[in-house]
Amino acid sequence: MPGTLLDELSAAGAAGAIGIIPAPYQTAYGTYFPYDRKLRDAPGLFVDENVGAQLKQLAASNTPMTLTLPATIETVTTRNIVAIIPGASTDLTVINSHTDGTNGVEDNGPNAIIGMAQYLTRLPQSALPRTIMILLTSGHFAGGIGAETFLDAHQNDGLLARIASIVTVEHLGAQEWLPDSNGLLAPTGNPELGAIFAPKIQALADASYNMLKNANAAPGFVLQPENPSGNGTADDPVWPGEGQYFWGEGGIPTANYITGPYYLLNWGVTTADKIDFTRMCNEMVAFTQMQLDLSRVSKTDLSTVSSVITPASN
């Protein structure tokens, strides 16, 4: 990870660092990392492969170079957005995404959730076994500060205990674009691989599988945490995605859908041409059904971690 590498270089006494992105300027432009909220003493600069080759030549010839990165630091306040759709009980089923992103895919989760909420608010209250909470967190690109603040703010008021499940949705409808022979991004014609990360809770695994099946969102997988022993912070996440904070730090049963297209962290590219809006709509419908399905699962089943998850038979 770029952040870890920069930390290691700083610890080794490096005055600064230059990283070379193996891509031409048109592809490398706008790449955004690291995004962990850390202000480092050693400045880091990332350049495209052509500039990198020039810098390598200068370094090989012992040509003196000066690295200057002007920057300003400002303290700002961002806000989480919380909305409630009343259900038949005060227990909560939560739909989550983060509101900050580098481009229109990272993140289009809030757009999807608004559409889902428009449908859910039209249902009679009796049709929702649990109250639905819409939770749009800020600060994903500042080390998850919005999710962590939400967890900290409600540690002792009983709210977290009312949450039966959280479903985090990110990067919907993404299509695969990869560098061509010239290193420029080009469509492959394939949908981007998607994954729903979740702890080893059978009810969450079943609901996640059914969501992918109902949305016809192949290729897609239901995966257990990549780092199950992680502490859930940005430096030690249990899986990639905003939802990892709720499970890793809060212990709240969470399923987190993400895709990881090549262009995900690039603010210098267009993204409307990289989204299959039909697939995104299908995913929205399937995620809405997933909320209704999870609302009917007991809190006991949603909190029971198994040693083995049984694959769906269908």
N, C-alpha and C positions, 0 to 999 in steps of 0.2 A: 504494500500500500504506500502511496506517495507520502502520506503523513508520517508513517512509521519510519520510512527511509530518511525523511528530513530530520526527525528526532535523533536517529542514530548518527547522522552526519554532524548535527549540532553537538551531540555528546562527544564525538570524536575530535571536536575542536574546529570543524569547518567554518570558515567565515561566510560561506554562501554556497549555493548549489545551482547547477543548471541541468535540467532534465531534457532529454531529446525524445519527442514523440515520433515514432516511426511512421510518419505520414506527411504528405505535402501540406503546404500552408492552408489550402482550401478545406482540407479535412481536419487539420489540427486546430484551426482558428476557433476560438470560443470554448475550448475544452476547459472545464471548471473543476479543479481539485488543488489541494485537499479541501474538505468542507467539514472540519471537525471543531471549529470555533477557537482554535488555538492561535495565539499570536507568538510567532517564533522569532528568536533573536537572529538566527541565520536566515537571510532572505533566500527564496527559491524562485527560479524562473524556468518555465517550460517553453521550448521552442520547437518549430517544425524540423523535419529531417534536413532540409536544405540549409537552413541557418545553423543547425547542429553540425553539419559537415564543415561549414566555414569556421565555426568556433573550434572544432577539433584541430583543423589545420593551424589556426593561430596558437592553440595550446601546444601543439607539437613543435612549433618553431620558437616557443618560449616568448611569444609576443605578449607584453603586458596588457591586461584588460581590466577595466573597471566595471563593476556591476552595481548599478544604482536603481533602486526600485522605490520611487516616491509613493507614499501612502498616507492616508488620513484614517484616524480611528475615531469612531463616534459611538456613543452609547445610545441605543434606541430601545423602545418598548414595542413588542409585537403582542398580538392577542390571539388566543384560541377562540374558536367559535363553537358554541354549544347550543343545540336546539333539541326540543323534546316533542315527540309524537306520542300522546298518552295512549296507553294500552290498558288491558284488563287488570294488570297488577303493577305494583311499583318496582318490581324487578326490572332490570335493564338489559336490552340487547343493543349493542353499540355498533354503529357503522362509522368508520374512521378513515381519514386520509390527511395528508399534510398540505398546507396552502402555499408553500414556497417551492419553487422548482426552477431549473435552468431553462426549460423550454416547454412546449405544449404537450409533450408526452410525460415529462417529469416536472409537474405532476398534473394529470388530467383526472385524478381521483375525485376532487371536489366537484367537477363538472358532472361526473357520473352520479355522485351521491345526491346532487340537487335533483336530477331526473328520477332517481329512486325514491326520494322523499316526496316528490309530487304525486307519485302513485300511492305511497303508504299513507299519506295524509288524507286520501280520499276514501280509505277503508273505514268502516265503523270501528269504534274503539274496541268493541267486543271481538273483532276479528284479529286483534293483536294480543296474543297471550301475555306478552310482556311489553312494557313501555319501550319505545325505540328512542335511543339517544343518538343524535348526529354530533360527532366530535371531529372538528377540523382543527388540527394542531399546527402551530407555527414552529419555525426554527428547526426543521429537519436538517437544513444545511448549516445549522449552528450547533451540531452535536445533539439534536433531539431535545432542545431546551423546552419546547412547548409541551411535549409528552411528559417529560420529567417534571415540569412545573405542575401539570394537571395531577400527576400522581402524588406529588408532595402536598398540594393544596387540599387534597381530600383523604389524607391518611387517617384522620381521626373523626371525620364527620359521618361515617357510615355509608357514604356514596359508593366507594369501591366495592364494599361487600354486597351491594345490590346488583353489581354487574355480573351477569351470567356468562356473557361471551362478548368478544370484540372481533369484528371482521374489518381488516384494513385493506383497501383497494388502491392500487397504484399502477400506472403505465398501461392502461387498457388499450386494446385495439392495435397494438404496435405491430408494424411490419418490419421484416428483416431487410436492412440495407447494410452492405459490406463494401469495403474498398475493392475497386476493380483493379485491373492490371496496371493502371496509372496511379493507384492509391486514392482515387476519388470515390466517394460513396455512391453506390448504385443499388437499385432494388434487385433482390433475388427472386421476387415473386412468391416468397414463402412468408407465412406468419411467423412472428417472433415467438420463441420458446417462452412459455409461461410456467410459473410454479406457485403453488400455495404452500407456504411454510406454516407448520403448526406443531405444537408439542404432541407427544404420543398419547393423545386422547381419542379414543375410537369414535366418539360422536362428532368431533371436529373433523377427523379424517373422512368419515362418511359424508358429512355435509359438503366438505371441500371437493371430494370426488364427484358428487352429484352436481355441484355447480359447474365444474369443467365439462361434464357430460351434457348437461342441459344447455350450456352455451355453445356446444360443439367447438370448444376452445382448444383444439389440438394444434400443435403439440403442447401438452401440459402435464404436469406432475404434481402429486401431493408429496411433500418432502418433510422429513423431521428436521429439527434444528441442526444447522451445520456445526454449531459450537454449543452443545447442550450444557456445558459447564460454565459458559460465559456469565458475566455478572449483569449483562443487559445494558451497559453503558455504550457510548459511541466507540470507545476504545476496545471494548470486549463484547461485541454484539453476539446474540445467540443465532441470529440469521440476518441477512440483508433486508432492510425495509423498516418503515416507521413502526409497524406493529410490534417489533421485537422489544421495544421498551416496556410495553404493557405486560408481556409475558416475562421477559428477562428481569425486569426490576420490580414489577407489580405483582407477578404471579397470577395474572388474570388470563383465563383461557382465550387464546387469540389465534386467528387464522389470518395470514397475510399474503395476498396475491401481488406478485410483481412480475415484470419482465425486465430483461436487461439488454436492450438493443445497443448496438455499437455507438450510437449517437446520443445516448441517454443523458450524459453529463456535458453536452455541448450546447451552449447558448448561441452559437454562431450559425446554426442550421435551421432551415424551415422544418416544420413538423406536421403541418396539416396534410402534406402529401405523403406522410409516412404512417398514417393511421387508416385502418380499415374501419370505417364508421359503422358498417353493418355488424362486424364482429364486436365492436364496442357496445352497440345497442344490445346484442345478444348477451353479452357479459353482464350488462346492467340488469337485464330481466332476470338472469340466472342468480345474480347476487341478491336481488330483491327476494326471490323465492328462498334463497339460503337463509335470509334473516327470518322469514316466516317459519321455516323448518326448525331453525335453532331455537326460536321462541317456544317451541313445543317440546323441547328436550329438557329434562330435569336438570337442575343445577348440580345435582350429585353426579349424573352421567357426564356433565360438561367439565367437571373438576377431577374426574378419576383418570389418573395417568397410568397407562398400561405398560408392561414390559414388551409386549408384542401387539402390533396392530394387524388386525385381520383384513386382508385385501377384499375389496368389494367383489361380490360374485358376478355382478352384471357389468 
